[in-house]
Amino acid sequence: MRNGSRLGVDIGSVRIGVASCDPGGVIATPVETVKRGKGDLRRLADLARDREVIEIVVGLPRTLEGGEGIAAGEARVFAADLARHVAPCPVRLVDERLTTAVATRSMRASGVSSRAGRPTVDQAAAMVILQDALDTERTAGQPPGEVLAVTHE
């Protein structure tokens, strides 16, 4: 397991959930919800710099069959833009199938209503994405997903 903090990111059409982990990579915790749009990449870059992360883990919304649809394409574009903003910090795409459903179910189970929980469900989904990545790396001995190559346009 690599040592160092990481940032987990759940990209939505309206909001971006952000989570981080301890330097030992043991547990993911919620950080904040960033409004999607002007300044969102700068805010994520600031969070990454302030937390001195070794990488940013971005959820890639695959279909249940494992393919990539429109949402995955949009996530790839956003993650590539983010990679340019945070270079040389790596941005890693990881499978995020069902993470929002898991986060929503967990919040409901703890008594948080859907309406009240909307802003925080994105953070919870980011936390699930990051925790899954941490657990996979710990188990497999190598980080999951794919690292995006930074291209300069």
RADAJO-V616003 format. One record per pair of residues at least 24 apart in sequence whose ideal C-beta (glycine too) atoms are under 8 Angstrom apart, sorted by sequence separation. I is the first residue (numbers start at 1). J is the second residue. D is the distance in Angstrom with one decimal. If there is no record, write none. Layout:
# RADAJO-V616003
i:j:d
I:J:D
I:J:D
This chain:
# RADAJO-V616003
i:j:d
1:25:5.5
7:31:7.6
12:36:6.6
16:40:6.0
58:82:7.0
103:127:7.3
11:36:7.8
100:125:4.7
103:128:5.3
18:44:7.0
56:82:6.7
99:125:4.8
102:128:5.4
20:47:7.7
16:44:7.1
18:47:6.2
66:95:8.0
96:125:7.5
99:128:4.4
56:86:6.3
99:129:5.3
20:51:5.5
96:128:7.9
20:53:7.1
56:89:6.4
58:91:6.0
60:93:4.4
62:95:5.4
64:97:6.6
96:129:5.1
99:132:7.4
55:89:6.4
56:90:7.4
58:92:7.0
59:93:7.8
60:94:6.3
62:96:7.5
63:97:7.9
9:44:6.7
54:89:7.5
55:90:4.5
56:91:4.8
57:92:5.2
58:93:5.5
59:94:6.4
60:95:5.9
61:96:5.6
62:97:5.4
94:129:6.4
53:89:6.4
54:90:7.8
55:91:7.1
56:92:7.1
58:94:7.3
59:95:7.8
60:96:5.9
61:97:7.3
7:44:7.4
45:82:7.7
49:86:7.9
55:92:5.6
57:94:5.6
59:96:3.1
44:82:6.0
48:86:5.3
94:132:7.1
94:133:5.0
7:47:6.2
41:81:5.9
45:85:4.6
59:99:6.1
7:48:5.4
41:82:5.8
44:85:7.2
45:86:5.0
48:89:5.7
92:133:7.4
44:86:7.3
94:136:7.9
42:85:7.1
7:51:6.6
41:85:4.6
5:51:5.2
7:53:4.9
5:52:6.3
6:53:5.4
9:56:6.1
11:58:6.6
4:52:7.8
5:53:4.9
6:54:6.2
7:55:7.8
8:56:7.9
9:57:6.9
11:59:6.8
4:53:6.9
5:54:6.7
6:55:5.4
7:56:4.6
8:57:5.0
9:58:4.7
10:59:5.1
95:144:7.5
4:54:3.3
6:56:7.0
7:57:7.0
9:59:6.8
94:144:5.2
95:145:7.0
3:54:7.9
4:55:7.7
6:57:5.7
8:59:7.7
92:143:6.4
94:145:3.6
2:54:6.6
92:144:7.8
93:145:5.1
92:145:4.9
93:146:5.3
92:146:6.8
92:147:5.2
93:148:6.5
91:147:7.1
92:148:7.4
90:147:5.0
91:148:4.9
90:148:7.6
88:150:7.7
11:74:7.6
87:150:4.7
11:75:5.2
83:148:4.6
59:125:7.2
83:149:8.0
84:150:5.9
11:78:5.3
59:126:7.4
83:150:5.0
84:151:7.5
11:79:7.6
80:148:5.8
84:152:7.0
79:148:5.8
84:153:7.8
59:129:4.2
58:129:7.8
80:151:7.1
57:129:6.3
9:82:7.5
57:130:5.4
57:133:4.8
60:145:7.2
10:96:7.0
33:119:5.0
33:120:6.9
55:143:7.8
57:145:7.3
10:99:6.8
33:122:5.0
10:100:7.2
30:120:7.0
33:123:5.6
32:123:6.8
31:123:6.7
55:147:7.9
30:123:3.7
30:124:6.5
31:126:7.7
30:126:7.1
30:127:5.3
28:126:7.9
29:127:6.6
28:127:4.6
28:128:7.8
28:130:4.0
28:131:4.2
15:119:6.9
17:121:7.4
19:123:6.1
27:131:7.2
17:122:3.0
18:123:6.5
16:122:6.7
17:123:4.5
28:134:6.4
15:122:4.7
17:124:7.0
19:126:4.0
27:134:7.8
17:125:5.2
18:126:5.4
19:127:4.0
26:134:7.2
17:126:3.7
21:130:5.9
25:134:5.1
12:122:5.8
16:126:8.0
17:127:7.7
19:129:7.4
20:130:7.4
21:131:7.8
19:130:4.9
10:122:5.4
19:131:8.0
25:137:7.2
10:123:7.9
21:134:6.0
25:138:7.4
10:125:4.0
10:126:4.1
9:126:5.8
8:126:4.4
8:127:6.4
10:129:5.8
9:129:7.4
8:129:4.8
8:130:2.7
7:130:7.6
8:131:7.7
6:130:6.3
8:133:7.1
6:133:7.5
6:134:7.4
1:134:8.0
2:137:7.2
1:137:5.9
1:138:5.1
2:143:7.2
